[in-house]
């Protein structure tokens, strides 16, 4: 039965900054800190535990970006937090002494940057309880893709290198004393392995395949065992286990009693180290108690607050004082103080006290059957006072995509429901939390595959059930949800009346080629779950799954929203779909926030965007719309609104453009005397070394018809057997003619033309034809490029633009070779001009003898180095 619709709720109550957020108790219980606006930006405040909030004082005064999270040092002296610049996710770690007097100008104590290096992404691994004056952090200043481990003195800021990350470790594991005990890295096939740190280096003690996962939860107090979450082997739903690092055995602790969800997490006592509780999240969160005292404490608190999802957010060192968060689908949350000794309970604050919960809508768990019979979970929020029939619908796919939607308060769902739309949130296959099989069912199923089919089938379910008006369905999402929005409009254009893509990629290939460097150790995981652009079969599928290449199918109006500094989804991803829509004369709007990254954290940007959103949906779906907008936010919206006629695709750097077409250096080697040199080659990949003996010969030979040819040849001997690589070149121009590479398990034949590279690759009994178009003639990689470096040195060339064809990647690389004097030799560095990672440098004598060549392999090839050294 329909009732009168609720009043239009001011969008500021949904998307303005909360009144209070993020409360924490100091470890000694003397203070409570929280986040609140200071100078119109969310900052950290502090008050004595029993004082009123009106007596609190600010501790930080950041103006460019809100402080989004923080924590206490264990001695209750310092507040530690991280901050980036404009959303670039390059974080520095800051500390504030709570006892320091405030600065007269800012009104807060001076904050100290403990990692004052530009362009790094610092990570906090541990702030040990036993050593409250220090913390263990990761810093990627030496190599942007890898984090070395440092000890930082919190008071002085002095740092000490503990571990130089030479093993391509993606994350580090610390024990209860904050000693770094292990690392986790990705294997060549996309799996993961746990490596214990030993006196001799690293020892692998646990591993998961490319479609499995594990994660350490907490070190056991005995220093030998690790509590872990794992789904390896025959497990589908992940389980909670205790892993013995000495024997490799696992002891089962628990899996979901309802057989519905993966292991969700655990709460321990930091005093006794006993397990207190575990939880799982199916449709809703369920808690299972392992300690009678904690169950009694939790029960006492629930008696006092009633319904709602309860989670503890902070506690004192003696575990007598607690902060609990209580929320629900219609309540963004309240924070309570609870003293377990006296039973005292106190409401500290409601995060959004002016938001009228009585007018918010219920979020209901739903299930529907996908086209292949798989059951898909999700949530449906129907406008308050409306019957679930013939409603306009906004589908809101989540980001990740290796994430999930949860039951609880959701600003977008409640905002859109208040405007009259039913909101459908689908945990499509590929979402986390529902088992290994459900997650892996999404592998490589983007766009034209089953991940998007599940979203489509969810819409059709609402239509078949009479809930959705088939002519008034829109789609809106962020990150992967933004991609799913573009995919929905491009691949099922008949289904949607409008769409909003928020920081969503339009071209999967350029997305994968532009991921942040610190994701390098995880690149193989992307290849497993999304695809490898360097694999021809994957490449073709990724093109089909990229909405950009099907933009002509998009008929519905589209709004694109982007942060200019987004390190995950480059702004070019949005630029290119906007340009494509504009050139097709389709309806497209474009908003860009110059001071944001992957999402909007600044209040003025959120309020400007959501005003544009509700106006857009009102125009195309017919919902309600709050027309008024404060002047400062209207001005911000005007600044964010791009003239699509003026949007241009980013141009290549002039140097890269030149390298693609510049004449390659030619030189005459027709009088070359020939050389024969012996080298020692050491390949070091993820700590595994392989050595080879290499004989390199260069000589002029004549063909049967008397034509002179320069032959460059490497003959190698290794544990795998004999390997050879022979390149024939024109000695008068130094242009490559042909190349033959012979290995025990494979053979490669290549021919070089002015407009293409052709050949064949035989491996494992299979043959693959090679034919790659090139824009201009190229060098060959390997010995051919090395020979050019020799010529560069003897000719006293200071630098040169060159391009060469990489047989392994089947692509053209563009570099600037730069020579510099180094002691009695010449050092030549290859500086990449394109987006290929890795690097190469040479040390050469003044008369052109190469002493060393060092290749730094890109993370997607496993990382590591190949070093070739001349033997005397």
C-alpha positions in Angstrom: 0.0 0.0 0.0 1.4 3.4 -1.1 1.6 6.3 1.3 2.5 9.9 1.0 6.1 10.2 -0.1 8.6 11.5 2.4 9.7 15.1 2.1 12.7 15.9 -0.2 15.7 15.6 2.1 18.4 18.2 1.6 21.3 16.6 -0.3 23.8 18.3 2.1 22.5 15.9 4.8 23.6 12.9 2.6 26.8 14.3 1.1 28.0 17.1 3.3 30.7 16.3 5.8 29.4 14.4 8.9 29.2 16.4 12.1 31.5 13.9 13.8 33.4 10.8 12.6 36.2 8.4 13.4 36.3 8.6 17.2 39.1 6.8 19.0 40.1 6.3 22.6 43.7 7.1 23.6 45.4 3.9 24.7 45.6 5.2 28.3 41.9 6.1 28.3 42.5 9.8 29.1 41.4 11.3 25.7 38.9 10.8 22.9 39.9 12.0 19.4 37.5 12.4 16.4 37.2 14.0 13.0 35.2 17.2 12.6 35.4 20.2 10.3 38.0 22.9 11.1 38.2 25.7 8.6 35.6 23.9 6.5 37.7 20.8 6.1 37.5 17.5 8.1 40.4 17.5 10.6 41.4 15.7 13.9 40.1 17.0 17.2 40.8 16.0 20.8 39.0 16.2 24.1 39.5 14.8 27.6 37.4 11.7 27.9 34.8 13.1 30.3 34.7 16.6 28.7 32.0 18.0 26.4 32.6 18.0 22.7 32.3 21.8 22.9 35.5 21.8 24.9 37.4 19.9 22.2 40.4 21.5 20.4 41.7 20.8 16.9 45.0 19.0 16.3 45.3 19.4 12.6 44.5 22.2 10.2 44.8 20.7 6.7 43.0 22.8 4.1 43.8 21.1 0.8 42.6 17.6 1.7 40.5 16.3 4.6 42.2 13.9 7.0 40.4 10.6 6.3 42.0 8.3 8.9 44.5 8.3 11.8 45.6 6.4 14.9 47.3 6.8 18.2 50.9 5.9 19.2 50.8 3.3 22.0 52.2 5.8 24.5 49.2 8.1 24.0 51.5 10.9 23.0 51.2 11.2 19.2 48.5 11.1 16.6 49.7 9.6 13.3 48.0 10.1 10.0 48.7 10.0 6.2 48.0 12.6 3.6 48.4 12.8 -0.2 48.4 15.6 -2.7 45.2 16.2 -4.6 44.1 12.6 -4.6 47.3 11.2 -6.2 47.5 8.5 -3.4 51.2 9.2 -2.9 51.1 9.3 0.9 53.4 10.9 3.4 53.1 10.0 7.1 52.6 12.8 9.6 52.6 13.0 13.4 51.2 15.5 15.9 52.3 15.8 19.5 49.0 16.2 21.5 50.8 18.1 24.3 52.5 20.6 22.1 51.1 24.2 22.2 49.1 25.3 19.2 50.7 27.6 16.6 49.2 31.1 16.7 48.5 31.3 13.0 47.0 27.8 12.5 45.5 27.2 16.0 46.9 23.7 16.1 50.3 22.0 17.1 52.8 21.8 14.3 52.6 18.6 12.3 55.8 16.8 11.4 56.2 14.9 8.1 58.0 11.7 9.0 58.5 10.7 5.4 59.4 14.0 3.6 60.0 12.6 0.1 57.9 13.7 -2.9 56.2 11.2 -5.1 56.3 8.2 -2.7 53.6 6.1 -1.3 54.5 5.4 2.4 52.8 2.4 4.1 52.5 1.8 7.8 53.1 -1.8 8.7 53.2 -1.7 12.5 53.3 0.6 15.5 54.5 -1.8 18.1 52.9 -1.8 21.5 56.2 -2.9 23.1 58.2 -0.1 21.4 55.8 2.9 21.3 58.5 5.3 20.1 58.9 3.7 16.7 57.0 2.4 13.8 57.7 0.0 10.9 56.9 1.5 7.4 57.3 0.8 3.8 58.8 3.4 1.4 59.1 3.2 -2.3 61.6 5.9 -3.0 64.3 3.6 -4.4 61.9 1.8 -6.8 58.3 3.1 -7.3 57.0 -0.5 -7.7 58.6 -1.9 -4.5 58.5 -0.9 -0.8 61.7 -1.2 1.2 61.2 -1.6 5.0 62.3 1.1 7.4 62.2 1.7 11.2 61.2 5.3 11.9 61.7 7.1 15.2 58.3 8.8 15.8 59.8 11.7 17.8 62.9 12.5 15.7 61.8 11.2 12.3 65.1 9.4 11.9 64.8 6.4 9.7 66.8 3.2 9.4 66.7 0.8 6.5 65.8 -2.7 7.8 65.2 -4.6 4.5 65.9 -3.6 0.9 63.2 -5.2 -1.1 65.1 -7.2 -3.7 62.6 -10.1 -3.8 59.6 -8.3 -5.3 57.7 -8.5 -2.1 54.2 -7.0 -2.3 53.5 -6.8 1.4 55.3 -7.5 4.7 54.2 -9.4 7.8 55.2 -8.4 11.3 54.9 -10.4 14.6 53.5 -9.3 17.9 56.8 -7.5 18.7 56.6 -5.7 15.3 59.6 -7.6 13.9 59.3 -8.1 10.2 59.1 -11.9 9.9 57.8 -12.6 6.4 56.8 -11.2 3.0 54.2 -12.0 0.5 54.9 -11.9 -3.2 53.2 -12.9 -6.5 54.5 -15.8 -8.5 55.0 -15.9 -12.2 51.7 -17.7 -12.8 49.7 -15.1 -10.7 49.6 -17.1 -7.4 51.0 -15.9 -4.1 53.6 -17.2 -1.7 54.5 -16.6 1.9 58.3 -16.2 2.4 59.8 -16.4 5.9 62.9 -14.3 6.6 65.8 -16.5 7.6 69.4 -16.0 8.3 70.1 -17.2 4.7 67.5 -15.0 3.0 63.9 -16.1 2.3 62.2 -19.5 2.6 58.9 -20.3 1.0 56.5 -21.9 3.5 53.0 -21.4 2.0 51.6 -20.8 -1.4 48.3 -20.3 -3.2 47.6 -20.8 -6.9 46.5 -18.1 -9.3 42.8 -18.7 -8.4 43.3 -19.1 -4.7 44.1 -16.6 -1.9 45.4 -16.4 1.7 46.1 -13.6 4.0 47.8 -13.5 7.4 45.4 -12.3 10.2 47.7 -12.1 13.2 50.8 -13.6 14.6 50.4 -16.1 17.4 52.0 -15.1 20.7 54.4 -18.0 20.4 56.1 -16.4 17.4 55.8 -19.6 15.4 52.2 -19.8 14.3 50.2 -17.4 12.1 46.4 -17.1 12.2 45.4 -17.1 8.5 42.4 -16.7 6.2 42.8 -19.1 3.3 40.8 -20.8 0.6 43.7 -23.0 -0.8 43.2 -26.5 -1.9 39.7 -28.0 -1.9 38.2 -25.2 0.1 35.6 -23.0 -1.6 34.6 -20.7 1.3 37.7 -19.3 2.9 38.5 -20.7 6.4 40.2 -19.5 9.6 43.2 -21.6 10.3 46.4 -21.6 12.5 49.5 -22.1 10.3 52.7 -23.6 11.6 55.6 -21.8 9.9 58.0 -24.6 10.9 56.1 -27.6 9.7 53.9 -26.1 7.1 50.8 -27.7 8.7 47.5 -25.9 9.2 45.1 -26.4 12.1 41.4 -25.7 11.3 39.7 -23.2 13.6 36.5 -22.3 11.9 34.5 -21.7 8.7 31.1 -20.1 8.3 28.6 -22.1 10.3 25.8 -21.2 7.8 28.0 -22.2 4.8 27.2 -18.8 3.2 30.3 -16.6 3.2 34.0 -16.4 3.4 35.7 -15.9 6.7 35.2 -12.2 7.5 37.6 -11.4 10.4 38.4 -11.9 14.0 38.8 -9.9 17.3 41.6 -10.8 19.7 42.5 -9.6 23.2 45.9 -7.7 23.1 46.4 -8.6 26.7 45.8 -12.4 26.8 46.1 -12.9 23.0 43.0 -15.0 23.2 40.5 -15.1 20.3 37.4 -13.2 21.3 35.1 -13.4 18.3 34.8 -14.1 14.6 32.4 -12.7 12.0 31.0 -13.5 8.6 29.1 -11.3 6.2 26.4 -13.0 4.0 23.3 -10.9 3.5 24.2 -9.2 6.9 27.0 -9.5 9.4 27.0 -12.4 11.9 29.2 -12.6 15.0 30.3 -15.8 16.7 31.8 -15.5 20.2 34.9 -17.5 21.4 35.2 -15.9 24.8 32.5 -15.8 27.5 33.6 -12.5 29.0 33.6 -10.8 25.6 30.2 -12.3 24.8 28.8 -11.0 28.1 30.3 -7.5 27.4 28.8 -7.5 23.9 25.5 -8.6 25.3 25.4 -6.0 28.0 26.0 -3.3 25.4 23.3 -4.7 23.0 20.8 -4.6 25.9 21.4 -0.9 26.2 21.3 0.1 22.4 18.9 -2.4 20.9 18.8 -3.3 17.2 21.5 -2.4 14.7 24.8 -3.7 13.6 27.4 -3.3 16.3 31.1 -3.2 15.9 33.9 -2.1 18.2 36.1 0.6 16.9 38.5 1.4 19.7 39.6 0.3 23.2 42.1 1.1 25.9 45.2 -0.9 26.6 43.6 -2.4 29.7 40.6 -3.3 27.6 38.2 -1.8 30.1 37.0 1.1 28.0 35.5 0.6 24.6 34.0 2.6 21.7 31.2 0.9 19.7 29.6 1.9 16.4 26.0 1.1 15.9 24.3 1.6 12.6 21.7 0.2 10.1 20.4 0.6 6.7 18.5 3.8 7.8 21.1 5.0 10.3 24.5 6.2 9.2 25.7 5.4 12.7 26.2 6.5 16.3 29.3 6.0 18.5 28.9 4.9 22.1 31.4 4.9 25.0 31.2 1.8 27.2 33.0 1.0 30.5 32.9 -2.8 31.0 33.8 -2.5 34.7 30.8 -0.3 35.7 28.5 -1.0 32.7 28.3 2.7 32.0 27.1 3.5 28.5 27.2 7.0 26.9 26.1 8.1 23.5 29.1 10.2 22.3 27.6 11.4 19.0 25.4 10.7 16.0 27.4 11.1 12.8 24.6 12.9 10.9 22.1 14.0 13.6 19.9 16.0 11.3 19.3 13.2 8.8 15.7 12.1 9.4 15.9 8.3 9.7 12.1 8.0 9.7 12.1 9.1 6.0 14.8 6.7 4.9 14.1 3.5 3.0 14.7 -0.2 3.9 17.5 -2.0 2.1 16.4 -5.6 1.5 18.6 -8.5 0.6 17.5 -10.2 -2.6 18.5 -13.2 -4.7 17.9 -13.9 -8.4 19.0 -16.6 -10.9 21.3 -15.6 -13.7 21.0 -16.9 -17.2 23.4 -19.8 -16.6 21.6 -20.9 -13.3 24.0 -19.2 -10.9 22.3 -17.6 -7.9 23.3 -13.9 -7.6 22.9 -12.0 -4.3 22.2 -8.3 -4.0 20.2 -5.5 -2.3 17.1 -3.6 -3.3 16.1 -0.3 -1.8 12.6 0.8 -2.6 11.5 4.5 -2.0 9.8 5.0 1.3 6.0 5.0 0.9 6.1 3.4 -2.6 4.9 -0.1 -3.7 7.5 -2.1 -5.5 5.8 -1.8 -8.9 6.7 0.0 -12.2 9.3 2.2 -10.5 12.1 4.1 -12.1 15.3 2.2 -11.2 19.0 3.1 -10.8 21.3 0.2 -11.0 24.4 0.9 -8.9 27.2 -1.7 -9.5 30.0 -1.6 -7.0 33.7 -0.9 -7.7 36.7 -3.2 -7.3 35.5 -5.3 -9.0 37.1 -7.6 -6.4 34.9 -6.2 -3.6 31.2 -6.4 -2.7 28.2 -4.4 -1.5 27.1 -4.7 2.1 23.8 -4.2 4.0 23.8 -1.0 5.9 23.6 2.7 5.4 24.5 3.8 1.8 24.4 7.5 1.0 23.8 7.1 -2.7 21.1 4.4 -2.2 19.2 6.5 0.3 19.6 9.8 -1.7 18.3 8.2 -4.9 15.5 6.4 -3.1 14.4 9.8 -1.5 14.3 11.2 -5.1 11.9 8.4 -6.1 14.1 5.7 -7.5 14.4 2.0 -6.6 18.2 1.2 -6.2 19.5 -2.2 -7.2 23.0 -3.2 -6.0 24.3 -6.5 -7.3 27.1 -8.7 -6.0 27.8 -10.0 -9.5 30.1 -13.0 -9.9 33.7 -11.9 -9.4 32.6 -10.2 -6.1 34.5 -11.2 -3.0 33.1 -12.8 0.1 31.0 -15.6 -1.5 33.6 -18.2 -2.0 36.5 -19.0 -4.4 34.2 -20.5 -7.1 32.0 -17.4 -7.2 35.0 -15.1 -7.3 36.8 -17.0 -10.1 33.6 -17.3 -12.1 34.3 -13.6 -13.0 37.7 -14.1 -14.4 38.0 -12.4 -17.8 34.2 -12.0 -17.8 34.1 -8.2 -18.1 31.8 -6.3 -20.4 30.6 -8.8 -22.9 31.0 -11.6 -20.3 29.1 -13.0 -17.3 30.0 -10.2 -14.8 28.0 -7.8 -16.9 25.4 -10.4 -17.8 24.7 -10.7 -14.0 23.9 -7.0 -13.9 21.7 -7.3 -17.0 19.9 -10.3 -15.6 19.3 -8.4 -12.3 17.6 -5.6 -14.3 15.5 -8.1 -16.2 14.6 -9.8 -12.9 13.1 -6.5 -11.6 11.3 -6.0 -14.9 9.9 -9.5 -14.9 8.8 -9.1 -11.2 7.0 -5.9 -12.2 9.2 -3.8 -9.9 11.0 -1.8 -12.6 9.5 0.4 -15.3 11.4 -1.0 -18.3 11.5 2.5 -19.9 13.0 4.2 -16.9 16.2 2.2 -15.9 19.5 4.0 -15.5 22.9 2.8 -14.4 25.5 4.6 -12.2 28.7 3.4 -10.7 32.2 4.3 -9.7 35.6 2.8 -10.7 34.7 -0.7 -11.9 31.1 0.4 -11.5 31.8 3.2 -13.8 33.2 0.7 -16.4 30.1 -1.4 -15.9 28.0 1.7 -16.6 29.8 2.3 -19.9 29.5 -1.4 -20.7 25.8 -1.5 -19.9 25.2 1.4 -22.3 27.4 0.0 -25.0 26.6 -3.7 -24.9 22.9 -3.6 -23.8 21.8 -0.2 -25.1 18.1 -1.2 -25.2 18.1 -1.6 -21.4 19.1 1.8 -20.1 17.6 5.3 -20.4 20.7 7.0 -19.0 24.0 6.4 -17.3 26.7 8.1 -15.1 30.2 6.8 -15.1 32.3 8.0 -12.1 36.1 7.5 -12.5 35.3 4.5 -14.8 37.7 3.1 -17.4 36.6 3.0 -21.0 39.5 1.0 -22.5 40.7 -2.0 -20.5 44.0 -2.2 -22.5 45.0 1.4 -21.6 43.8 0.8 -18.1 46.1 -2.2 -17.6 49.0 -0.3 -19.2 48.6 2.6 -16.9 48.2 1.1 -13.4 50.2 2.7 -10.6 53.8 1.5 -10.3 53.3 0.2 -6.7 50.7 -2.3 -8.2 53.5 -3.8 -10.3 54.0 -6.8 -8.1 50.3 -7.6 -8.6 50.2 -7.2 -12.3 50.1 -11.0 -13.0 46.9 -11.1 -10.9 45.3 -8.6 -13.3 46.4 -10.8 -16.2 44.7 -13.8 -14.6 41.5 -12.0 -13.6 41.2 -9.5 -16.5 43.6 -10.4 -19.3 47.1 -9.9 -20.6 47.2 -7.2 -23.3 50.4 -8.8 -24.6 48.6 -12.1 -25.3 47.0 -11.9 -28.8 43.9 -13.9 -27.7 43.4 -11.8 -24.6 44.1 -8.6 -26.5 41.3 -9.3 -29.0 38.9 -10.1 -26.2 39.9 -7.0 -24.2 39.1 -4.8 -27.3 35.7 -6.4 -27.5 35.1 -5.8 -23.8 36.2 -2.2 -23.9 33.2 0.2 -24.2 35.3 2.7 -26.1 35.4 0.5 -29.1 31.6 0.1 -29.1 30.8 3.7 -28.4 28.7 3.9 -31.5 26.2 1.6 -29.8 25.6 4.0 -27.0 22.2 5.7 -27.5 21.3 6.9 -23.9 22.5 10.2 -22.4 25.8 9.8 -20.6 27.4 11.8 -17.8 31.1 11.2 -17.2 32.7 12.3 -13.9 36.5 12.2 -13.2 39.2 13.3 -10.7 42.1 14.9 -12.6 44.7 13.3 -10.4 43.3 9.8 -10.4 46.3 7.3 -10.2 44.2 4.2 -10.8 41.9 5.2 -13.6 43.8 7.8 -15.6 41.8 10.9 -16.7 42.5 9.8 -20.3 40.1 7.0 -19.8 37.2 9.5 -19.4 38.6 11.9 -22.0 38.6 9.3 -24.7 35.0 8.1 -24.2 33.8 11.8 -24.0 35.6 12.6 -27.2 34.1 9.4 -28.9 30.6 10.4 -27.8 31.0 13.9 -28.9 32.3 13.0 -32.3 29.4 10.6 -32.7 27.1 13.6 -31.8 25.7 11.7 -28.8 24.4 13.3 -25.6 27.3 13.5 -23.2 28.2 15.7 -20.1 31.6 15.8 -18.5 32.6 16.9 -14.9 36.2 17.0 -13.9 37.5 18.0 -10.4 41.0 19.2 -10.7 41.8 18.6 -7.0 40.6 15.0 -6.7 41.8 11.5 -7.5 39.9 8.2 -7.5 36.7 9.5 -5.9 35.7 12.7 -4.3 36.7 13.5 -0.7 36.2 17.3 -0.7 32.7 18.3 0.4 32.3 21.0 -2.3 33.0 18.5 -5.0 30.6 15.9 -3.7 27.8 18.4 -3.4 28.4 19.9 -6.8 28.4 16.4 -8.4 25.3 15.1 -6.6 23.4 18.2 -7.7 24.3 17.5 -11.3 23.4 13.8 -10.7 19.9 14.4 -9.5 19.2 16.9 -12.2 20.5 14.5 -14.8 18.3 11.6 -13.5 15.3 13.9 -13.1 15.6 14.8 -16.8 15.9 11.3 -18.0 13.9 9.2 -15.5 11.4 11.7 -14.1 12.3 11.6 -10.4 12.3 14.4 -7.9 15.0 17.1 -7.9 16.2 19.7 -5.4 16.8 22.6 -7.6 18.5 25.0 -5.1 22.2 24.9 -4.7 24.4 27.2 -2.5 26.4 29.7 -4.5 29.8 28.3 -3.5 28.8 24.9 -4.7 27.2 26.3 -7.9 30.4 28.1 -8.6 32.3 24.8 -8.0 29.9 23.0 -10.4 30.6 25.6 -13.1 34.3 25.1 -12.6 33.9 21.3 -12.9 31.7 21.3 -16.0 33.8 20.8 -19.1 32.9 22.1 -22.5 32.9 18.8 -24.4 33.7 20.6 -27.6 37.0 21.6 -26.1 38.1 18.2 -24.7 41.2 16.9 -26.4 42.9 13.6 -26.1 46.3 13.8 -24.4 49.1 14.2 -26.9 52.2 12.1 -26.9 55.4 13.7 -25.7 57.2 15.4 -28.5 60.2 13.2 -27.8 58.1 10.0 -28.1 56.5 11.3 -31.3 59.9 12.0 -32.7 61.2 8.5 -31.7 58.4 6.9 -33.6 59.3 8.4 -36.9 62.9 9.7 -36.6 65.5 8.2 -38.9 67.4 5.5 -37.1 71.2 6.2 -37.0 72.9 4.4 -39.9 76.6 3.5 -40.0 78.8 1.5 -42.3 80.2 -1.6 -40.8 81.4 -3.1 -44.1 85.1 -2.9 -42.9 84.5 -4.3 -39.5 87.3 -6.6 -38.4 85.2 -8.9 -36.2 85.2 -9.8 -32.5 84.8 -12.7 -30.2 84.1 -12.1 -26.5 83.1 -14.2 -23.6 80.5 -13.1 -21.0 79.0 -14.4 -17.8 75.3 -13.9 -17.6 73.4 -14.0 -14.2 69.6 -13.9 -14.2 68.1 -13.1 -10.8 64.3 -13.3 -10.7 62.6 -13.3 -7.3 65.7 -14.5 -5.5 66.2 -17.4 -8.0 69.5 -17.2 -9.9 70.5 -18.9 -13.1 73.9 -18.5 -14.7 74.9 -18.8 -18.3 78.1 -18.8 -20.3 77.8 -16.6 -23.4 80.1 -16.5 -26.4 79.4 -13.4 -28.6 80.8 -13.2 -32.1 80.5 -10.5 -34.7 81.9 -11.1 -38.1 81.4 -10.2 -41.8 80.4 -13.2 -43.9 79.4 -13.6 -47.6 76.4 -15.2 -49.0 76.5 -17.7 -51.8 76.1 -14.9 -54.3 78.9 -12.9 -52.7 76.8 -10.4 -50.8 78.5 -9.1 -47.6 76.5 -9.6 -44.4 77.3 -8.7 -40.8 76.5 -11.6 -38.6 75.9 -11.0 -34.8 75.6 -14.2 -32.8 75.2 -15.3 -29.2 75.9 -18.9 -28.1 74.9 -19.7 -24.6 75.3 -22.7 -22.3 73.1 -23.2 -19.3 71.5 -25.9 -17.2 68.7 -26.0 -19.7 71.0 -26.8 -22.5 72.4 -25.0 -25.5 70.8 -21.7 -26.7 71.7 -19.5 -29.7 70.6 -16.2 -31.1 71.8 -15.2 -34.6 71.0 -11.9 -36.3 71.9 -11.0 -39.9 72.2 -7.3 -40.7 73.1 -5.1 -43.7 76.6 -3.9 -42.9 76.3 -0.7 -45.0 73.1 0.5 -43.2 73.0 -1.6 -40.0 69.4 -2.5 -40.7 68.4 -6.0 -39.4 67.5 -8.5 -42.0 66.6 -11.7 -40.1 67.0 -13.4 -36.8 66.9 -17.0 -35.6 66.6 -17.9 -31.9 67.0 -21.6 -31.0 66.3 -23.0 -27.5 65.7 -26.5 -26.2 61.9 -26.1 -26.1 61.3 -23.3 -28.6 62.4 -21.7 -31.9 61.8 -18.2 -33.2 62.4 -17.0 -36.7 62.0 -13.3 -37.5 62.3 -11.2 -40.7 62.5 -7.4 -40.6 60.8 -5.2 -43.3 60.4 -1.5 -43.6 56.7 -1.7 -42.6 56.3 -4.9 -40.6 58.0 -7.6 -38.7 57.1 -11.2 -39.7 58.1 -14.7 -38.6 57.0 -17.7 -36.5 57.3 -18.9 -33.0 57.3 -22.6 -32.2 56.9 -23.7 -28.6 55.5 -26.8 -27.0 54.5 -28.4 -30.3 52.5 -25.3 -31.2 53.3 -22.7 -33.9 52.3 -19.1 -33.8 52.6 -16.8 -36.8 54.2 -13.4 -36.2 53.2 -10.4 -38.2 53.3 -6.9 -36.6 52.9 -3.7 -38.5 55.5 -1.0 -37.7 55.4 2.7 -38.6 59.0 2.9 -39.4 62.1 0.7 -39.6 63.4 -0.7 -36.3 66.5 -2.2 -34.7 66.3 -5.7 -33.3 66.6 -6.2 -29.6 69.4 -8.1 -27.9 72.8 -8.1 -29.6 71.7 -5.7 -32.4 71.0 -2.9 -29.9 74.1 -3.8 -28.0 76.2 -3.4 -31.2 74.6 0.0 -31.7 75.7 1.1 -28.2 79.2 0.1 -29.2 79.0 2.4 -32.2 77.5 5.2 -30.2 80.5 5.2 -27.8 83.2 5.0 -30.4 81.5 7.8 -32.4 81.3 10.0 -29.3 77.5 10.3 -29.6 76.0 11.9 -26.4 72.4 10.7 -27.0 70.2 9.1 -29.6 66.5 8.3 -30.1 66.1 4.7 -31.1 63.4 2.2 -31.4 63.7 -1.6 -31.5 61.3 -4.5 -31.8 61.0 -6.6 -28.6 60.3 -10.2 -29.7 59.0 -11.3 -26.3 56.5 -8.5 -26.1 55.9 -8.4 -29.8 55.9 -4.6 -29.7 58.1 -1.7 -30.6 60.0 0.0 -27.7 61.1 3.6 -27.9 64.0 4.9 -25.8 66.5 7.7 -25.6 70.1 6.3 -25.2 72.2 8.7 -23.1 76.0 8.4 -22.7 78.0 9.9 -19.8 81.6 9.6 -18.7 82.1 7.4 -15.6 85.6 7.0 -14.3 87.6 5.7 -17.2 84.6 4.3 -19.0 81.3 5.4 -20.6 77.9 4.7 -19.1 74.9 4.4 -21.5 71.4 4.5 -20.0 68.2 3.7 -21.8 65.5 6.1 -20.8 62.0 4.7 -21.8 59.9 7.2 -23.7 56.8 5.0 -23.9 54.9 3.3 -21.1 57.0 0.1 -21.0 58.6 -0.5 -17.6 62.0 -1.9 -16.9 65.3 -0.4 -18.0 68.8 -1.1 -19.3 72.3 0.4 -18.7 75.7 -0.3 -20.1 79.3 0.2 -19.1 81.6 0.5 -22.2 85.2 1.1 -22.7 86.2 4.2 -24.8 87.1 1.9 -27.7 83.7 0.3 -27.7 84.1 -2.9 -25.7 81.0 -3.6 -23.6 82.0 -4.5 -20.1 78.5 -4.9 -18.5 74.9 -4.9 -19.6 72.2 -4.8 -16.9 68.5 -5.3 -17.7 65.9 -4.5 -15.1 62.9 -6.5 -16.1 59.4 -5.0 -15.7 57.2 -6.3 -12.9 54.8 -8.0 -15.3 57.7 -10.2 -16.3 58.4 -11.1 -12.7 60.8 -8.3 -12.1 64.5 -9.0 -11.3 67.6 -8.4 -13.3 69.7 -9.9 -16.1 73.4 -8.9 -15.9 76.0 -9.7 -18.5 79.6 -9.2 -17.5 82.7 -9.5 -19.7 85.1 -12.3 -18.6 88.8 -11.5 -18.6 
